[in-house]
Amino acid sequence: MNQKLDVKLIALDLDDTLLNDKAEISDENVAALRKCAERGIYVVLCSGRLEAGIVPFVRRLEIAGHEEGRYVIAINGCSVFDMHKRVQILCNKVKGEILLRADEMAREAGLQTQIYSTDTIHYGTLTPWIEMDINLCKVKGVQEDDYPAMLSKGSPKMLVPCDPKNPEKVQELMKKMKDEFKEKAVIFTSKPYFLEILPPDCGKGEAVSWLCERLGFGVEKSMAFGDGMNDESMISKCGYGVAMKNGNEYIKGIADFVTEFDNNESGVGRFLEKFVL
């Protein structure tokens, strides 16, 4: 393919996509994304993490001070954050009554839940699996004295983590929650042992579409890179959906492209050099 793709915004999942298995962005990926930003293409990191957990990776790209690097999409599309103004410009929440019931169902299954603000993970009872996610996201964790009161106010996302060696527990819980909540919440596993509860009509793809419209162009001018089920909406909605070589087979099946190289081989940067730059 000789003709380069016409792209105005690139949305990038972090874990197992832009990041290698050491949770680092390779020099080759950094170089390619800086070139994209220099050419006026918006580079938007798009993760299930909180805003505070995404910002260090934006700093690594050294694009946050530029117009093309000012936005991040956090909490799997529930939040769009403007780093220049330091404000959320989009925030969707799961209703309080849904969170209270989901927390009850999780406890019945022997699990605990957590919810999110822009820089903190909040929980009622600390488990090794909640602690694992706090360490993974590199953000603060706070045990709330009145966790149900906090749940009742709603939150962009609830996570139910479990032992990675026993992911069946959240798989079973996911089926029960889907049956009960139906269209009132979006429920999926981002990793086999991380069950997520998000607001309805909310996802990475919806957030990318919203941001494209705000910036004055259509989502058909966007490109998305992802590997997992929480990337499904942006892989399908963006003009160019790119699945990682190491990605979920279903995601590879719905993508427009699959990278030749995986997340440990700078698959994103090498794809951009070939098809965009």
N, C-alpha and C positions, 0 to 999 in steps of 0.2 A: 504494500500500500504506500503510494508516494504522497498522496494528498493528506495534509495534516487535518485533524479534527478541529472544528470551530467551537472552542470552549471558552466560556466567560467565568465559570466558577467550578472549582474542584472540591468535592466533599470527601473527606477521608476518615474512615474508621481508624482507630488506633491499634488495639490489641490484635495481634495476628494478621495485621494488614500493613499499616505504616511502621509499626514497631516490630523489631525482631524478637526472638524468644527471650532475650535479656531485657526486654522493655526499653530498647534504645532505638533512636532513628539513625539509620546509617548515613555516612557522609554523602553517599550517592543519592539517597532520597532527599537529603537536605539541599544539595546542589540543584537538583531538578526542580524542586518546589520553589526555591528562591528565584530561579529563572522564570518560572511561571508568573510569580508575583511581579517581577520586574517588567513583564510583558502585559501587565494590567489584568491578569487573571486572579480572581479572588481565590484564596486558599483557605478552606474552612475545615478545621478539625471537628469531627462529628462523632461523639462518643457517648457511651452509657455513663461515663464518669461525670462528676460534678465539675463546674466551671474551674474551681481551684485545682482540681486534679488534671485539668487539660492545659492550663496556662504554662506550666514548665516546658511542655512540648512545643508550644507556640514560640516560647523564648529560644528554644533550641534552633528553630527555623530562622530566627532573627527577622521576622516579618511583622511582628505585632505593632510596630510604630508606623507601618504603612497602611494606607487605605485598604489594600488587598489582603491584609492580614488581621483586620480589626475584629472579625466576628468568629465566635465559636458556637457550635451547637452541642448542648450538654444534655445529660439525662435522657439519652435516646430520642431526642427531638422535642422533649417537653419544654426546653429552655433555649432561647437564642440570646446570647450575651454580646454586648458591644463593649469591647475592652477599652476603647478610647473614652467613652462616657462612663464606663464602669457601672453599667446598669443592664438588667434583663430587659430586652425589648419584646420578648414573647415568653409567657409563662403559663402553662396549662397544668391543672391539678386533678388528681383523683379525689372524688368526693369523700368527705370524712366518714360517712356511714359505710362506704365500701371498704375503706382502710380498717375500720374497727372490726368489721365482719371477717376480712381477710386475715387480720391478726388473730382472731379467735380460731379460725380454721387452721392456721399455721400451728398454734399452740396445741390444738387437738391432735395434730400430726407429730408432736414432739419437737417442733421447730420454733424459732424466734424470728421476728421481722425487724427491719430497719427502714427509716425514711431519710429524705435528703433536703438540705438547704443548699445555697450556692457553694458553701465551703465546709460543711459539716455533715457527718452521718449521725443520726439520732436513733437511739434504741432504748428499750425498756430493760432487757436482760442481755448481758454480753455473753456471746458464745464464741468458741474458737473460730467459727466460720464467719461471724460478723467481724471479728478481729482480723481475720484473713483479708476481708474486703477492705477494711480501713487501711491496712498496710499496703494492699495492692493499689488503692487509689491515692495513697500518700496525702490524706486529709485528716482533719480532727474527727474524733469520735466522742460523743457525749451521751452519758446515761441519764435519761430524763426521769425526774421524780414522779411526774404524772404523764407517762407516755400516752395513755388513752386520750387525755385532754389535747395533747399535741396532734394525735391522729385525727381527732374530730374536726380539726381545722383544715384538713386536706393537705396533700403534698404532691409534687410532680411525679414522684416515683416511690414505690415500696419494693424492697428486695427481700426475698426469703432465701438465704443461703443454707446449704447443707454440706455434709461431709462429702468431698469429691469422690471418696471411695464408695459412697452409697447414694448416687444421684437419683435412684428410683423413688426416693421419698418425695422429692419435689416434682418428679414426673407425675406421680399419682395425685399430688396436691393440685397440680396444674389442671388436670382433667376435671377435678371437683370444682375448682374455681371457675373454669370456663363454663361448666354446666350451670352454675349458680348465677354468675354475673352477666353472662351473655354479652350484649353490646354495651354494657355499662362500664367496661374496662377492657383494655388490651392486655392480654396475659400470654407470656411466652418465656422460654429459657434462653438467656443470652450465652450462658455456658451450661453444660448439662446439670450443674449443681447450683445454678443461680436462677431462681424463679422471679420474674419481674411483673409488677402490676403497674400499668400506665393508664393515663386518661384515654377515653375513646377518641377515635379519629386523630391519633397522635402518633408520630413516629419520625424517624430521621428523614424519610422522604417528604413528609408533609412539611417539616421545618425547612428543608432545602427549597421546596416549592415556594413557601411563604417568603423566604429571604430573597430568592431570585426576583419575585414580583416586587418586593420592596426596593430592590436595586435597579429595577427598570428593564428587566429582560425575562424571557420565558425559561421555564425549567428545562426546555429542550436544549438550552445552551450550557447545561451543567453536566458534569461527569462525577460519578460516585465510585469509590473503591471500597470493597468490603469483603468479609469472609463468612459471616454468620447470620443466623436467623434475624437478629435485631437490625441487620442491614438490608433486609428484604425490601422494605418500602422505598429506600433510596435507590437501590439497584434497579427496581422496576420503574420508578417514577422519573428518574433523571434521564436526560437525553442519551447519555452514554453510561450504561451500567457495567462496571468492570469487577469481576470476581477474582480473588486471589487463587493462584494455582493450588495453594494449601487450603482453600475454602471448603465449606459445606457443599456436598454434591448438588443439593437442590438449588442453592444460590448460584452455583456455576451453570446450572441448567437454565435459569431465567435471565442470566447476564447477556449483554451484547458481546462482551469480550471476556476472555480469561487470560490472566498474565502468564507469560512464559516462565517467569521465575517466582519463587515463593517469598514469604516475608523475611526470610533469612538471607535472601539473595538480592535485596533491593528491588523487589518486583515492581513496586510503584514507580520508582525513579526510572527504571529501565523502560517501562511501558510509556511513561510520559516523554522520554527522549525519542522514542520511536514514533509515537502517534500524535504528539501535541507540539513539541518543541522543534 
